[in-house]
Amino acid sequence: MSTPEAPASIVEIVDLVKTYGADTPNPVYALRGIGFSVPKSGFVAVMGHSGSGKSTLLNLLGCLDRATSGTYRLNGTDVARMSRRELAHFRARTLGFVFQSFQLLPRLTARANVELPLQYRGGIGRAERRRRAEAALARVGLADKFERRPTELSGGQQQRVAIARALVNAPALLLADEPTGNLDTGTGLEIMALLQQLNREGVTIVLVTHEPDIAACARQSIHLRDGRIHKVEAYETPSDAQAELERWKREEAARETAAG
């Protein structure tokens, strides 16, 4: 028996509409019939001002909410056809989330934080959870921080733990919501360099940001305005976050020398 082919696109959205209060005199149209796709190993940034529909779209992509109409296929599966329980099960195995505020549990070590999705998934023994968590932390450059708690880590290191946690289940899609929003310029570039490296390794990423320089690190950007796609930009040569980081370090060193 032949094995079904994996879908060419991880995300397929067709005429997606989200309306709040549809049965009231003044419904709110958060998304107004948008459509796009994200290929396997793609890296897409979603941009837009407050009220443009970014958060609504992220919630729909993350299977945290359902569209009013339209189609959303994630890794070949039409999520509208799934029950709430099936959707939760599917979300845990298919998606990884990275948030602006890290959302780490302060009393747990880095390794224990990363193990949490494996515990929620169930069916994985303690030794295997430990092995996978340590491998994920090593992948993001924290092989020497397994036993550190969030308060013992810098902001950039905490975000790396959060990225390791998002990767530990080998998700089909990584969703990043303003992942550099709480970080200084240098640390933000470090995180973007890491995301670019993960993307080169085959991780599919959708990132929400309001910063054009962060969006330029993706392969494509989708600009939302009033719930519609206003503009789509493809970057043949995305901004190299690692190169930008090195340039920023040189400039900081020069400023410190001049000030001293």
C-alpha positions in Angstrom: 0.0 0.0 0.0 1.4 3.4 -1.0 1.9 6.1 1.7 -0.2 9.3 1.2 1.9 12.2 0.0 2.5 15.0 2.5 0.7 18.2 1.5 2.9 20.8 -0.4 1.5 23.5 1.9 1.4 23.4 5.6 -1.2 26.2 5.8 -4.0 26.6 3.2 -6.5 29.3 3.8 -9.4 30.1 1.4 -11.9 33.0 1.8 -11.5 33.0 5.6 -14.1 35.1 7.5 -14.3 35.8 11.2 -17.2 37.8 12.6 -17.9 38.5 16.2 -21.6 39.1 17.2 -22.9 38.0 13.9 -26.4 37.8 15.3 -26.3 41.3 16.8 -27.2 44.6 15.1 -23.6 45.6 15.0 -21.4 42.7 14.1 -17.6 43.1 14.1 -15.8 41.8 11.0 -12.3 40.8 12.2 -11.3 39.0 9.0 -13.0 39.6 5.7 -12.4 36.8 3.3 -8.6 36.4 3.3 -6.7 33.6 1.6 -3.0 32.5 1.4 -0.8 29.5 1.8 2.4 28.7 3.6 4.6 26.1 2.0 6.5 23.4 3.9 9.6 25.0 5.3 8.2 28.4 4.6 8.8 31.5 6.8 6.0 34.1 6.7 5.6 37.3 8.7 2.1 38.8 9.4 2.1 42.5 9.8 -0.6 45.2 10.5 -1.6 47.9 12.9 -3.8 47.3 16.0 -7.2 46.2 14.8 -6.0 44.9 11.5 -6.9 41.2 12.3 -3.4 39.9 13.2 -4.5 38.5 16.6 -7.6 37.0 15.2 -5.7 35.3 12.4 -3.1 34.0 14.9 -5.9 32.5 17.0 -7.4 30.8 14.0 -4.0 29.5 12.8 -3.4 28.1 16.3 -6.7 26.4 16.3 -7.7 28.4 19.4 -10.8 29.7 17.7 -12.9 28.8 14.7 -13.6 30.8 11.6 -17.2 32.0 10.8 -16.8 30.7 7.2 -14.1 29.7 4.8 -11.5 27.0 4.8 -8.4 26.4 6.9 -6.3 23.3 6.2 -3.4 22.6 8.5 -1.0 20.0 7.3 -3.7 18.7 5.0 -6.4 18.6 7.6 -9.6 20.7 7.4 -9.8 21.8 11.1 -13.4 22.9 10.7 -14.4 19.2 10.6 -12.9 18.4 13.9 -14.6 18.2 17.3 -13.3 20.3 20.1 -11.6 17.3 21.7 -10.1 16.2 18.4 -8.9 19.8 17.7 -7.1 20.0 21.1 -5.4 16.6 20.4 -4.5 17.7 16.9 -3.2 21.1 18.1 -0.9 19.5 20.7 0.8 17.4 18.0 0.9 19.8 15.1 1.6 23.2 16.5 4.3 24.9 18.5 3.7 28.3 20.1 6.2 31.1 21.0 4.9 34.1 22.9 6.2 37.6 23.5 6.1 37.1 27.3 7.8 33.6 27.2 5.1 32.1 29.5 7.6 29.8 31.4 6.7 28.4 34.8 9.1 30.1 37.3 9.4 27.2 39.7 10.4 24.7 37.0 13.9 24.3 35.5 14.4 24.9 31.8 14.3 21.2 31.1 11.0 20.7 33.1 9.4 23.7 31.2 10.4 22.1 27.9 9.0 18.7 29.0 5.5 20.1 29.7 4.1 19.6 26.1 5.3 16.0 26.2 3.5 15.4 29.5 0.3 16.9 28.2 0.6 14.7 25.1 0.9 11.6 27.2 2.2 8.2 26.3 5.9 9.2 26.6 8.0 7.8 29.5 10.0 10.0 31.8 13.4 9.1 30.4 12.3 9.8 26.9 10.7 13.1 27.9 14.0 14.1 29.5 16.0 13.0 26.4 13.8 15.0 24.0 13.8 18.1 26.2 17.5 18.1 26.5 17.9 17.6 22.8 15.5 20.6 22.1 17.5 22.8 24.6 20.8 21.9 23.0 19.3 22.7 19.6 18.6 26.3 20.7 22.1 26.7 22.3 21.2 26.0 25.9 23.0 22.6 26.5 24.5 24.0 29.7 21.3 25.5 31.1 19.1 22.4 31.7 18.8 23.0 35.5 18.4 26.8 35.4 15.1 28.3 36.4 13.7 31.3 34.4 14.8 33.8 37.0 18.4 32.6 36.5 18.3 33.2 32.8 18.4 36.3 30.6 15.4 37.4 28.6 17.0 36.0 25.4 17.7 32.7 27.1 14.2 32.5 28.4 12.9 33.0 24.9 15.2 30.2 23.7 13.7 27.9 26.4 10.3 28.9 25.0 11.3 28.1 21.5 12.7 24.7 22.7 9.4 24.0 24.3 7.6 24.8 21.1 9.9 22.5 19.1 9.9 19.5 21.5 6.9 17.8 19.8 8.4 18.3 16.3 5.4 20.4 15.2 4.4 20.9 11.6 4.0 24.6 12.2 5.7 27.0 14.6 3.6 30.1 15.5 5.6 33.1 17.0 3.6 36.0 18.4 5.9 39.1 18.7 8.8 36.9 19.8 11.2 39.8 20.0 8.8 42.3 21.6 10.2 42.1 25.1 13.8 42.0 24.0 16.5 44.6 23.3 17.8 45.1 19.8 20.8 42.7 20.1 18.9 40.0 21.9 16.0 40.3 19.4 18.5 39.8 16.5 19.8 36.7 18.3 16.3 35.2 18.4 15.7 36.0 14.8 19.0 34.5 13.8 17.9 31.3 15.7 14.5 31.3 14.0 16.2 31.7 10.6 18.5 28.8 11.4 15.6 26.6 12.4 13.8 27.5 9.2 16.9 26.5 7.2 16.7 23.2 9.0 13.1 22.7 7.7 10.9 24.3 10.4 7.8 26.1 9.0 7.3 29.4 10.8 4.5 32.0 10.8 5.6 35.1 12.8 3.4 38.0 13.9 5.2 41.3 14.3 4.7 45.1 13.9 8.4 45.7 13.2 9.4 45.9 9.5 13.0 44.9 10.2 11.9 41.8 11.9 9.4 40.9 9.1 12.3 41.4 6.6 14.0 38.3 8.2 11.1 36.1 6.8 10.8 34.9 3.3 7.4 36.6 2.8 5.3 39.1 4.6 1.5 39.5 4.6 0.2 42.9 5.5 -3.3 43.1 7.0 -5.5 46.1 7.0 -9.1 46.2 8.4 -9.4 42.4 8.2 -8.2 42.1 4.6 -4.8 41.4 3.0 -3.5 44.8 1.9 -0.2 43.7 0.5 2.0 40.6 0.1 5.8 41.0 -0.2 8.2 38.2 -1.1 11.9 38.6 -0.1 14.2 36.9 -2.5 17.1 37.7 -0.1 15.7 38.0 3.4 17.6 40.1 5.9 20.4 38.1 7.5 19.8 38.4 11.2 23.2 37.0 12.1 24.9 39.5 9.9 22.8 42.3 11.4 23.7 41.1 14.9 27.4 41.2 14.1 27.1 44.7 12.6 25.1 45.8 15.7 27.8 44.4 18.0 30.5 46.3 16.1 28.5 49.6 16.3 27.9 49.1 20.1 31.6 48.4 20.6 32.5 51.6 18.7 30.1 53.7 20.7 31.5 52.3 24.0 35.0 53.1 22.8 34.1 56.6 21.8 32.3 57.2 25.1 35.2 55.8 27.2 
